[in-house]
């Protein structure tokens, strides 16, 4: 999606193909259990603001329109997701889809058709609380250390240890259950794996539980350095635009979720980095040659050869 939208916005052609891709991503996302339909719009927003073009009225309108679309769809999803998910899993409580596509479409049409001003207002409030994600953090501030002592680094050290212990070597490695950690440190009862749910307090609250109100900023700062190194690695590759596409994918979907536990955050980003870095090293050049136009490759090759010859010629003239 990044490469396609970057090419379309840079060359100002191929909008129909991009619209088809966006529609496909949106349709498959809205049919799923989670709100994956927003992902394609996040990528479009990043690309719109990063292509090397001057800031025009149409560019501002495009970014604003996409932002409004994302906000509206997210509010709608906040209203309907509970009933829609219960319909998808047929009351089983598991995070599965047991209903065919035509019935899902009918259910979505029914739920959206029932929306009114009151429900949209409630949905916006739910969305704001979901994005800020301060409820569980507040409860942890009240509960730790007054009722439960600080973990003294056990949560972050456990996250790193969990990632470095492959399950095929350590079959007894415990399964992840964010809800259990939330019950302990937030002091409230939330749905867990037995109900097909996983509710975490987020890595910022976990950092507080580990190191207190001042020490919590150390792991968050180190995590920021890690993201910077990750972005720098991909952005400094020879095929820079391909590296930027990979870095954007990791940072948008891996680094932007403050509600994610440190185990899933660290492990997920590390695994994404390893897979994409290996792909870029082993198959980056063939993949790039496959997707770019041959005349563009030839033109790039001529420019690179000319650039490599020009300094020598300049030096000869100086001599």
PAVO-741428 format. One record per residue (C-alpha): residue in three letters; x negated, y, z negated. Coordinates in pm, whole numbers, plus 50000, padded with zeros to 5 digits. Layout:
REM PAVO-741428
ALAXYZ/...
REM end
This chain:
REM PAVO-741428
UNK500005000050000/UNK497175024049916/UNK495345018150244/UNK498495019850454/UNK499785051950295/UNK496335068150305/UNK496065060950679/UNK499585073750746/UNK499235106050546/UNK495765113150687/UNK496705107551051/UNK500295119651018/UNK501745090751212/UNK503135056351136/UNK505715068950886/UNK508255043051000/UNK505925014250917/UNK505135029850580/UNK508845034050505/UNK509374997150589/UNK506584987250350/UNK507925009550072/UNK511424995550122/UNK510144959850105/UNK508174966749787/UNK511144984249629/UNK513594956649723/UNK511434928349591/UNK510724948249274/UNK514354956249194/UNK515284919849242/UNK512844908648972/UNK513054906548594/UNK510794936348529/UNK510754971648670/UNK508154964748938/UNK510004986649187/UNK508235017649049/UNK504765005549140/UNK504885015349507/UNK505975050849419/UNK503105055149173/UNK500645045749448/UNK502295069849692/UNK502005098049438/UNK498295091649392/UNK497635090149766/UNK499695121349840/UNK497585141049594/UNK494245126549705/UNK494225128550086/UNK491985156350212/UNK494575180250344/UNK495395215650244/UNK498235221050003/UNK501315228650214/UNK504955233850129/UNK505865199850277/UNK503155183450070/UNK504515199149750/UNK508045189049850/UNK506895153249915/UNK505185149849578/UNK508145165549398/UNK510635143049578/UNK508695111749486/UNK508395122949124/UNK512135128949102/UNK512845095049263/UNK510625077249011/UNK512235095748720/UNK515785089048841/UNK515185052148911/UNK513485047448576/UNK516395063448389/UNK518885041548579/UNK516815010748500/UNK516715020448131/UNK520535019848128/UNK521154987548317/UNK518134965848238/UNK519594948747930/UNK522754936148098/UNK520954929748427/UNK518274908148264/UNK520874888648070/UNK522604882048402/UNK519334871248568/UNK518414845648302/UNK522044835048252/UNK521854840547878/UNK518874817347828/UNK516744844847671/UNK513764835347890/UNK512014859248129/UNK513204840248437/UNK515494846648734/UNK518164820048780/UNK520484838649019/UNK520264840349402/UNK519594873549576/UNK523164880749701/UNK524554877849349/UNK521794900049215/UNK522704926749468/UNK526354925149370/UNK525484928149002/UNK523224958149065/UNK525944974949266/UNK528424968748984/UNK526114981948712/UNK525055013048905/UNK528685020148996/UNK529615021948627/UNK527055048948548/UNK528305082548426/UNK526835113548267/UNK526885099547915/UNK525115067348009/UNK522505086548210/UNK521845109047910/UNK521385078647687/UNK519165062947952/UNK516955093847965/UNK516555093147587/UNK515685056147600/UNK513195063047879/UNK511555091347682/UNK511185069247374/UNK509845040847589/UNK507215062747754/UNK506105080147435/UNK506065047047246/UNK505745063346905/UNK508295043146704/UNK506055013346630/UNK503045035946577/UNK505015056046320/UNK506055024346139/UNK502425012746130/UNK501385045945978/UNK503935040345702/UNK503245003345652/UNK499415003045675/UNK497665003945433/UNK500465009045177/UNK501964974345229/UNK499504956845463/UNK495724963345448/UNK493694975145745/UNK492384947245967/UNK488814961445959/UNK488074953846323/UNK489654919346340/UNK492144929446612/UNK489594943346858/UNK486964916946786/UNK489684890646827/UNK490674905947161/UNK487104904047294/UNK486654868747158/UNK489964857747313/UNK488884869847657/UNK485454853347634/UNK486914819347537/UNK488384802447850/UNK491324780147763/UNK489984750747965/UNK486934750547734/UNK488844760047418/UNK492234742747452/UNK493154751347094/UNK492954788747159/UNK496164803847014/UNK498914816447243/UNK499554853747259/UNK502574866647068/UNK502704904447039/UNK505954903046842/UNK504284884546554/UNK501714912346524/UNK504504938446537/UNK506414921246256/UNK503304920846038/UNK501994956246083/UNK505174975746166/UNK507164957345901/UNK510274951746113/UNK511854921346273/UNK511704921246654/UNK512524895146918/UNK509654871546991/UNK508644842647211/UNK511544821547086/UNK513934847247241/UNK511864850347556/UNK510464884347458/UNK507144899647358/UNK507094933647186/UNK503744948647091/UNK502734979146891/UNK500274990047161/UNK496494992647157/UNK496495027246997/UNK498455015046697/UNK496244984046684/UNK493205006846678/UNK494695024946378/UNK495414992046203/UNK491794981746263/UNK489885013546174/UNK492225039046015/UNK493305073646126/UNK489785086046210/UNK488005054546317/UNK490805045446560/UNK489455070146815/UNK486175051146858/UNK487595020647044/UNK489925043247245/UNK486935064447351/UNK484945033347444/UNK487915020747644/UNK487925053647834/UNK484205049447912/UNK484965014348035/UNK487625027548273/UNK485185053948397/UNK482495027948467/UNK485045005948642/UNK486175034648865/UNK482585045048935/UNK481655009749038/UNK484375007749303/UNK484125044049417/UNK480385040549485/UNK480745010649719/UNK479725013750085/UNK483335011350206/UNK484485038549969/UNK488155040050064/UNK488535002650002/UNK486845006449663/UNK489115035649574/UNK492165014849664/UNK491024987249427/UNK490145011349146/UNK493515028549180/UNK495334995449159/UNK493564986148836/UNK493865020048668/UNK497515026348758/UNK498784992548643/UNK496174982848386/UNK495135014848214/UNK498415033848207/UNK500395011147973/UNK499875023547618/UNK502344997747483/UNK500104968747589/UNK498194949947320/UNK494404951947324/UNK494084914747409/UNK496224917347722/UNK494784951247816/UNK491124941347789/UNK491614906747935/UNK493864917948220/UNK491594946448329/UNK488474925048303/UNK490014897348511/UNK491264922248772/UNK487784937548791/UNK486074903748837/UNK488484892049108/UNK488434924649307/UNK484664929549269/UNK484044894349401/UNK486454900049689/UNK484774932949777/UNK481294917249771/UNK482124884949953/UNK484884895350191/UNK484914933350189/UNK483144938250522/UNK485144911950718/UNK488394924950568/UNK487554960850660/UNK486564950951013/UNK489884932851044/UNK492114962150948/UNK490414991851115/UNK490624999951484/UNK487734987851696/UNK487165022051851/UNK486955036851502/UNK484355010951404/UNK482345019151716/UNK482595056351646/UNK481495051151288/UNK478565030051404/UNK477465056951650/UNK477685083851383/UNK475675062751138/UNK472975055951400/UNK472845092851490/UNK472545102451124/UNK469675077951076/UNK467805091651382/UNK468395128851318/UNK465965132851023/UNK463155116551224/UNK463745139351522/UNK463815169751294/UNK460525159451136/UNK458915155351483/UNK459935190651578/UNK458515204251254/UNK455225186551315/
REM end
